[in-house]
Amino acid sequence: MSVRLLALLCLVVSSLVSFGQTSIPKPDNVPNTCPVTKPSEKPLVPPYPYPPVPYPGGSWFGTDRLWIAGPPMVWSGLPHYTPDDPTFRQKMQWWRQGYNPRTEPVPKLKVTGRRLDAESPPLLAEASNTTGPRPSMMVGMNFPTLGCWEITGRYQNDELTFVVWVAK
């Protein structure tokens, strides 16, 4: 009886070791090979007059010179830009201390993106502005494929980079 128990125990342990060596997906089936950006232990508090959090339970990500609400980790169910366009569309706001849409109607923000987990054309992005008491720069991004994407925004000498998983 003890020989059978020992054999069973060895089988269970070897199975657990085998499972431990496989790639266990992150939440929402993000593969371990995609280094998605995680929330900071010490979230950004942007300069006045911006609120300390973007929305209840949310946090800011970036620097006091260039930031977003987030960080986003998984973007799923993105629509196509138009019915005939095969790209996947996402819009997001970017903020910068001192940004003024009246003096800069077309933001100087340049957003680029590259896929990290496979060959792909780069994402296409264009920036426009929003007005109000705390103006921001709205960026429309078209992803040519699903997958792991590194996104970088540059505004003059300031840069912000994060990684997202674009899912079905």
C-alpha positions in Angstrom: 0.0 0.0 0.0 2.8 2.5 0.8 4.5 1.8 -2.5 1.3 2.7 -4.4 0.9 5.8 -2.2 4.5 6.8 -2.9 4.0 6.3 -6.7 0.8 8.4 -6.6 2.5 11.1 -4.7 5.4 11.1 -7.2 2.9 11.4 -10.1 1.1 14.3 -8.4 4.4 16.2 -7.6 5.8 15.7 -11.1 2.5 17.0 -12.6 2.6 20.1 -10.4 6.2 20.7 -11.4 5.3 20.4 -15.1 2.4 22.8 -14.7 4.7 25.2 -12.9 7.0 25.3 -15.9 4.2 26.3 -18.4 3.3 29.8 -19.3 0.4 30.8 -17.0 -1.5 33.6 -18.6 -2.0 36.9 -16.8 -5.5 38.3 -16.2 -7.6 38.5 -19.4 -5.3 35.9 -21.0 -2.3 38.2 -21.3 0.7 36.0 -22.0 3.7 36.2 -19.7 5.7 37.3 -22.7 3.8 40.7 -22.7 5.3 43.0 -20.1 2.1 45.1 -19.6 2.4 48.2 -17.5 1.2 47.8 -14.0 0.0 50.5 -11.6 2.7 52.2 -9.6 3.0 51.6 -5.9 3.2 55.4 -5.6 0.7 56.8 -8.2 1.3 60.1 -9.8 -0.4 63.1 -8.3 -0.4 65.7 -11.1 0.2 69.4 -10.5 -2.6 71.8 -9.6 -5.3 72.3 -11.0 -5.6 68.6 -11.9 -7.5 66.3 -9.5 -5.5 63.8 -7.5 -7.3 60.9 -9.2 -8.8 60.8 -12.8 -12.0 59.0 -11.6 -13.1 57.2 -8.5 -10.8 54.2 -7.9 -8.5 55.2 -10.8 -4.9 56.6 -10.8 -2.7 58.7 -13.0 0.4 57.3 -14.8 3.4 59.2 -16.0 5.3 62.2 -14.8 4.3 65.7 -13.7 5.1 66.8 -17.3 3.1 64.2 -19.3 0.5 61.8 -18.0 -2.5 59.6 -18.8 -5.3 58.0 -16.7 -4.2 54.4 -16.1 -2.1 52.6 -16.7 -4.2 50.6 -19.1 -3.4 46.9 -19.1 -5.8 45.2 -21.5 -7.8 46.8 -24.2 -10.3 44.3 -25.6 -13.3 44.6 -28.0 -11.9 47.6 -29.8 -14.0 48.7 -32.8 -12.7 49.1 -36.3 -12.2 52.7 -37.3 -14.7 52.3 -40.1 -16.5 49.1 -41.3 -14.1 48.7 -44.2 -10.9 49.4 -42.0 -9.2 46.3 -40.6 -7.4 48.3 -37.8 -8.6 48.4 -34.2 -9.4 51.8 -32.8 -8.7 53.2 -29.4 -8.9 56.8 -28.1 -7.2 58.1 -25.0 -6.5 61.4 -23.3 -3.1 62.7 -22.5 -2.4 65.6 -20.2 0.5 68.1 -19.9 0.9 70.9 -17.4 0.5 74.2 -19.3 -1.1 72.7 -22.4 -3.3 75.4 -24.0 -5.6 74.3 -26.9 -6.1 78.0 -27.9 -2.5 78.6 -28.6 -1.8 75.0 -29.8 -5.0 73.8 -31.6 -3.0 70.9 -33.1 -1.1 69.3 -30.1 2.6 68.8 -30.5 2.2 65.4 -28.9 3.5 62.6 -31.1 2.4 59.1 -30.3 4.0 56.0 -31.8 3.6 52.3 -31.1 5.3 49.1 -32.0 4.2 45.5 -31.5 6.5 43.6 -29.2 5.4 40.0 -29.7 5.4 39.8 -33.5 6.3 41.7 -36.7 3.6 44.3 -37.6 3.3 47.7 -39.2 3.4 50.5 -36.6 0.2 51.9 -35.1 -1.1 55.1 -36.6 -2.0 57.9 -34.3 -3.3 61.4 -34.5 -3.8 64.0 -31.8 -6.5 66.6 -31.3 -7.5 68.7 -28.3 -10.2 68.9 -25.8 -11.2 72.1 -24.0 -12.6 72.8 -20.6 -11.2 73.8 -17.2 -8.4 71.1 -17.6 -7.7 70.7 -21.3 -6.2 67.6 -22.6 -4.9 66.1 -25.8 -7.1 63.3 -27.3 -5.2 60.7 -29.3 -6.9 58.3 -31.7 -4.8 55.2 -32.3 -5.3 52.5 -35.0 -3.7 49.2 -34.2 -3.1 47.1 -37.4 -3.1 43.8 -35.3 -4.0 42.5 -31.9 -1.1 41.6 -29.6 1.4 43.2 -27.2 2.0 46.9 -28.0 4.5 49.4 -26.6 3.1 52.9 -26.9 5.3 56.1 -26.5 4.1 59.7 -26.4 6.6 62.5 -26.9 5.9 66.1 -26.3 9.0 68.3 -26.8 11.6 66.8 -24.4 9.1 64.8 -22.3 8.3 61.1 -23.0 5.9 58.6 -21.6 6.0 54.9 -22.5 3.7 52.0 -21.5 2.8 48.5 -22.7 -0.8 47.2 -23.4 -2.3 43.9 -24.5 -4.7 44.5 -27.4 -7.2 41.6 -27.3 -10.2 40.4 -29.3 
